[in-house]
Amino acid sequence: MSKPKLKIYQIYYKPEQRQLLDAGFEPLDNTENPRPDLQEWYIWDREYPKLKASDSLEHWGLFSWRFKEKTNLSSEQVYAFIQDNPDYDVYLFNSSILVECCYLNGW
């Protein structure tokens, strides 16, 4: 089985948060966000076109700097899960399963 071309970014908003990131994810600097009122949407709007257009990636993700705290999962566990479950279009790592249970759309 070949490894998927995959990159997961971990977003941070303050310089002191960078040291808390999982070294297995790519740090994504959002400290100079000109639209803090948009929170994650600003970085999504900025990065999505580049990631979607990338020929070198099959899968990509944007995770919170608090991902480990929220999910209790490491980057190794995330990458292993994706590798062990090939051929999906989307992999969802949701720290709030209640959202999935009560609403049709997790977004």
Helices and strands as residue ranges (DSSP letters): E 6-12, G 15-20, E 26-29, G 36-38, H 40-53, E 59-64, H 67-71, H 75-84, H 97-102
